[in-house]
Each structure stands twice: as structure tokens, then as C-alpha cells.
Amino acid sequence: MAVTGNQLERTASRRGLRTDWARLTGHTVEVWLLGEHVMTGVVEQAADDDSVLWIAGSGAFTRRLFDKSTGYKVWV
């Protein structure tokens, strides 16, 4: 079954825990690890296989990489 552009937009705009990291580029997300809030930021880039994502740097903070296999969770 093919996914249309509108279905993709609706999927990317749902709120809650996300596992489809590759679809989150440009979205503001919260990153959590072991129940602790790590940061909130805009996804600058994500791997096609959903394994990692980069949060854009802001102010004094530099760009950060998060690896799903380490246990990071992403909420939109």
C-alpha cells in the first residue's frame, strides 16, 4: 500500500513518542534518556534507517548526535 503525501504529513505531525526518526527533520522534538529530559531542539538531519538524528545547535550549544540504540527516546 502506497503512502500519499497527505498521509505522510499526518504521520509526521502526530504528538507523542516517535520511532520513525527519519521523518522528523525540521520538527521540534524532546530528547529523553532513562526518563530524564536531555534537550529540546529542531532535528537538523536524521539517518534513513532511523538509527540516529542530529539536533541543530542553538546559541552557545553545538549540534548534537543522538543514537537510538543507546536508549534515547524522541517525543514530538
N, C-alpha and C positions, 0 to 999 in steps of 0.2 A: 504494500500500500504506500503510495507516494505521499509525502508531506508537502502541503502547499505553503506559500509564503505567509498567509494569514495564520495557519496552524503553528508555524514556527514562531511568529511574533507572540501568539498567545502563550506558547510554552515558555518563551524567554521572559515573559512578564509575570508569571506566577510567583507568588510570595512563598517563602519557606526554604527548607533545606534543599540544596541543589547538588546533584551528582553529575550533571551534564556541563562540566566546566567549559568545554569548548564553545558553548553557545553564549557565554557570559561577557564576552569582550564588549566594553563600553558601558557595562552596567555597574552600579554602585553595589558592593557586597560587604557583608560582615564575615570576617575570617575567625574561626574558633578552633581551639585545640584543647582537648580534655576538659570541656565545659568552661574554659576561660576565653573571654573575648581577646583576640590578638590585635585586630585592627579593622577599620572600615575604610574602604577606598574603591577606586574605579579600576576594573580589570582592564589592563592595557593589552595583554596578549594571553592566549591560552593554547595549550597543545591540543592538536586534533584528537588525540586519544584520551582526553580528559585527565591526564596524569598530573599536570602542573599548570599553574597560572601565575602571572605576574601582575602585581598591583602597582599602579603608577605612583611615582614619587610625588610628594606634596610638601611644600615648604622646606623644612630642614631634613625631611625624611627622604631617603633614596628609594628607588624601585625595589620591590621585594618579591622573591620567588617562594611559592608555597607548593609542596608536594603532597598529593592526596595519599600516597602510601605511608607517609609519616603520621597520618591521622588527622590532618587538617580537615575541617568541615566548612562549607561555604553556604551562607544564607543570603537570600535576596529579599 
